[in-house]
Amino acid sequence: MKPMRSLMKGALLNLSVTLKIAVVVLSGAVAGPICQANAQTIGSSYTSTAPKDCRTIGKPGELDGSTRRVCPGKSGLVVVISEDDLRETVSVGRSRAAASREPAAGVWFGPFNSTTGRIEWRSIDGKPFAIIQRWHIADNSDQDKDGRPIAKPMLAVTRLPPGAVCHVAYIDVKANANANELARRAADGIARGFKCGKDAVKVVGKAGRAVELVKRD
């Protein structure tokens, strides 16, 4: 009788273990899709703002060479870059008119400046919420051998609709070896909750010469 009882006890034990494994597997199969459904993926994509990839509006101004160009963005958004007296503004909207009404369209830096021809878009599940763009800020106190101001690089983070479009953070490229990473962190952590016109633009990382020139305005 003892061998028979031992066999039955062993069989019951094996059955209990098998059932527990089955429950764990089924729980994972059910929980998996739920976790995936709740997860949000943040990532980057890029568009060009080079003149060849954009549409120029009107003719350059005869006196100051002022120009305005409209560049395709992401998810139906367009980027409007206006240049006047060797200074640029960059704004984003559903249309050229909408972008021109945003706070970002009125942000002029005192020193001569320009932007590079590429924009990084930060998105959640393909929906953009911020852009990152590199600016070059002329430093009149630091000139080359020909007397021309040497430009200092800076990254500007701009929040996107819904809500107003405005600068939320500046990152000095020379002062921060991980400037691109800092800009992405600022976009992800600051942009969506930033209140344009109420919150002050944040300097992220070490403040170098480029940020000093911009914040002096």
Backbone torsions as a table, in degrees:
resi	resn	phi	psi	omega
1	MET	NA	-36.4	-178.8
2	LYS	-60.6	-45.7	178.1
3	PRO	-59.5	-39.2	-179.0
4	MET	-64.8	-42.4	178.8
5	ARG	-63.7	-39.5	180.0
6	SER	-63.8	-40.8	179.3
7	LEU	-64.5	-43.9	-179.5
8	MET	-64.7	-40.2	179.5
9	LYS	-64.7	-39.7	179.0
10	GLY	-65.9	-39.2	-179.6
11	ALA	-65.7	-41.9	178.5
12	LEU	-64.3	-38.8	178.9
13	LEU	-63.8	-44.3	178.5
14	ASN	-62.5	-38.9	179.8
15	LEU	-65.5	-39.6	179.9
16	SER	-64.3	-42.9	179.1
17	VAL	-63.9	-42.2	180.0
18	THR	-62.2	-41.7	179.5
19	LEU	-65.2	-40.0	178.9
20	LYS	-63.0	-42.2	178.9
21	ILE	-62.7	-42.1	-179.1
22	ALA	-63.0	-40.7	179.4
23	VAL	-63.4	-42.9	179.6
24	VAL	-62.7	-44.2	-179.3
25	VAL	-62.7	-45.9	-180.0
26	LEU	-64.6	-39.2	179.3
27	SER	-62.6	-40.5	178.2
28	GLY	-65.1	-38.0	-179.2
29	ALA	-67.0	-34.1	179.7
30	VAL	-78.1	-43.5	-175.6
31	ALA	-71.0	-31.3	-176.8
32	GLY	-53.2	-58.9	-179.5
33	PRO	-59.8	-33.1	179.7
34	ILE	-65.3	-44.9	179.0
35	CYS	-62.6	-42.0	179.7
36	GLN	-64.8	-35.3	-178.5
37	ALA	-69.2	-33.4	-178.1
38	ASN	-84.4	-18.7	-177.8
39	ALA	-71.7	141.4	176.4
40	GLN	-118.4	132.1	-177.2
41	THR	-100.6	120.4	176.4
42	ILE	-101.6	131.9	-178.7
43	GLY	-154.2	179.2	-178.2
44	SER	-119.0	148.1	170.1
45	SER	-143.1	169.5	-170.2
46	TYR	-135.9	148.3	172.7
47	THR	-136.1	162.1	-178.6
48	SER	-98.0	142.2	171.6
49	THR	-119.0	16.9	177.0
50	ALA	-64.4	144.2	-177.9
51	PRO	-52.0	-35.5	-178.3
52	LYS	-67.8	-20.4	-178.5
53	ASP	-102.0	6.1	-175.9
54	CYS	-124.7	171.3	178.6
55	ARG	-109.0	122.7	179.4
56	THR	-81.8	132.8	-179.7
57	ILE	-97.6	118.7	179.1
58	GLY	70.2	-167.7	179.9
59	LYS	-105.7	150.7	177.4
60	PRO	-57.4	142.3	179.4
61	GLY	-61.7	137.4	-176.7
62	GLU	-68.3	-33.6	-175.7
63	LEU	-83.5	-45.8	-173.9
64	ASP	-118.4	0.8	179.9
65	GLY	69.0	22.5	-178.3
66	SER	-62.6	142.0	-178.7
67	THR	-140.1	162.6	173.2
68	ARG	-143.5	132.1	178.3
69	ARG	-133.4	149.1	-179.1
70	VAL	-113.8	127.1	-174.8
71	CYS	-120.7	140.8	177.9
72	PRO	-67.5	138.0	178.6
73	GLY	-113.9	-139.4	-179.5
74	LYS	-116.0	149.2	174.0
75	SER	53.3	41.3	176.6
76	GLY	82.5	0.5	178.3
77	LEU	-85.7	152.4	174.5
78	VAL	-122.9	154.5	178.7
79	VAL	-110.2	127.4	179.1
80	VAL	-112.0	121.1	179.3
81	ILE	-114.4	119.6	179.2
82	SER	-111.6	134.0	177.4
83	GLU	-121.3	131.2	179.8
84	ASP	-149.4	124.7	178.5
85	ASP	55.6	44.4	176.5
86	LEU	62.6	29.5	175.3
87	ARG	-133.9	144.5	-176.4
88	GLU	-118.4	154.6	165.7
89	THR	-127.0	150.5	-179.8
90	VAL	-131.7	126.1	178.4
91	SER	-137.3	165.1	-175.8
92	VAL	-135.9	144.0	177.2
93	GLY	-168.2	178.6	178.4
94	ARG	-72.9	-18.4	178.6
95	SER	-150.5	169.8	177.6
96	ARG	-61.0	-42.4	-179.6
97	ALA	-63.8	-43.0	-179.9
98	ALA	-64.2	-44.0	179.5
99	ALA	-62.6	-36.5	-178.5
100	SER	-69.2	-18.9	179.1
101	ARG	-90.4	-9.3	-176.1
102	GLU	-75.9	154.1	178.5
103	PRO	-54.8	-35.2	-178.1
104	ALA	-61.3	-27.7	-178.9
105	ALA	-68.9	-16.8	-178.3
106	GLY	-106.7	9.9	-178.7
107	VAL	-91.3	105.4	178.0
108	TRP	-110.2	132.8	174.0
109	PHE	-90.3	144.0	-178.6
110	GLY	-60.7	-51.5	-179.8
111	PRO	-69.6	157.3	172.0
112	PHE	-56.0	144.2	-178.1
113	ASN	-156.3	165.7	176.4
114	SER	-155.7	164.2	178.7
115	THR	-114.0	157.9	174.9
116	THR	-79.8	169.9	-172.8
117	GLY	-90.0	23.8	178.7
118	ARG	-141.2	139.5	177.1
119	ILE	-117.1	136.4	173.3
120	GLU	-98.5	126.9	-179.9
121	TRP	-104.4	125.4	173.8
122	ARG	-96.5	128.6	-173.2
123	SER	-135.3	152.6	170.3
124	ILE	-111.4	118.2	-178.5
125	ASP	49.8	40.6	176.2
126	GLY	85.9	-2.1	-179.5
127	LYS	-103.2	112.3	-175.2
128	PRO	-70.3	140.2	178.2
129	PHE	-126.8	-9.6	179.3
130	ALA	-160.6	156.4	171.9
131	ILE	-123.3	155.0	175.2
132	ILE	-126.0	129.8	180.0
133	GLN	-140.9	143.0	179.1
134	ARG	-88.1	132.7	176.5
135	TRP	-114.7	153.0	172.7
136	HIS	-117.2	119.3	-175.7
137	ILE	-107.3	121.6	-178.0
138	ALA	-70.3	133.7	179.8
139	ASP	-111.6	101.0	-178.3
140	ASN	-66.2	-18.0	178.9
141	SER	-85.3	-6.0	-179.5
142	ASP	-132.5	101.3	-174.0
143	GLN	-116.1	154.2	177.1
144	ASP	-81.1	-175.9	-175.1
145	LYS	-65.7	-18.5	178.4
146	ASP	-95.2	5.3	177.8
147	GLY	82.8	14.1	179.2
148	ARG	-93.8	139.0	179.4
149	PRO	-60.2	138.2	176.7
150	ILE	-88.7	126.1	-176.5
151	ALA	-76.5	140.9	177.5
152	LYS	-109.7	129.5	-175.4
153	PRO	-82.5	141.9	179.2
154	MET	-145.9	144.9	173.6
155	LEU	-101.3	132.7	176.5
156	ALA	-113.5	131.3	176.4
157	VAL	-103.1	127.9	-177.5
158	THR	-122.5	130.5	177.4
159	ARG	-79.7	156.2	-175.7
160	LEU	-121.7	167.1	175.2
161	PRO	-60.0	156.0	5.6
162	PRO	-71.0	148.3	-173.5
163	GLY	99.2	179.3	-175.8
164	ALA	-72.6	159.8	177.9
165	VAL	-106.7	119.9	-179.0
166	CYS	-159.1	164.8	176.0
167	HIS	-70.4	139.3	178.2
168	VAL	-120.7	-23.2	-177.1
169	ALA	-156.6	148.6	174.8
170	TYR	-123.2	139.0	178.6
171	ILE	-129.6	122.5	179.2
172	ASP	-78.1	122.4	-174.2
173	VAL	-72.5	-42.5	-178.2
174	LYS	-67.1	-35.1	-175.8
175	ALA	-81.0	-14.3	-175.2
176	ASN	-131.6	113.3	-179.7
177	ALA	-63.8	-27.5	-179.8
178	ASN	-105.6	40.3	-174.5
179	ALA	-58.4	-41.8	-179.6
180	ASN	-62.9	-41.1	178.5
181	GLU	-65.5	-41.2	178.4
182	LEU	-63.3	-38.9	179.3
183	ALA	-64.5	-41.1	179.2
184	ARG	-66.8	-39.9	177.2
185	ARG	-62.6	-41.4	179.3
186	ALA	-64.7	-42.5	178.5
187	ALA	-61.0	-47.1	-176.1
188	ASP	-69.5	-35.1	-173.0
189	GLY	-98.2	-20.2	-173.3
190	ILE	-113.2	-41.4	-165.3
191	ALA	-56.2	-49.2	-172.0
192	ARG	-66.9	-29.5	-179.2
193	GLY	-97.7	2.9	-175.7
194	PHE	-76.3	134.8	-179.8
195	LYS	-103.1	104.8	179.9
196	CYS	-62.1	135.1	-179.9
197	GLY	86.8	-13.8	179.4
198	LYS	-116.8	-48.1	-179.4
199	ASP	-83.9	144.2	177.6
200	ALA	-82.7	143.0	176.1
201	VAL	-61.5	133.7	-174.7
202	LYS	-95.4	140.1	170.9
203	VAL	-94.1	116.4	-176.0
204	VAL	-102.7	133.8	-177.4
205	GLY	81.3	-159.5	-179.9
206	LYS	-77.6	138.7	-180.0
207	ALA	-88.9	110.9	179.0
208	GLY	-101.1	-164.4	-174.2
209	ARG	-64.6	-39.9	-178.8
210	ALA	-60.1	-46.7	179.2
211	VAL	-66.2	-36.9	177.4
212	GLU	-60.4	-43.0	-179.9
213	LEU	-64.4	-38.6	-177.9
214	VAL	-74.6	-43.9	-175.9
215	LYS	-74.7	-10.8	178.3
216	ARG	-70.6	-22.6	-177.3
217	ASP	-66.5	NA	NA
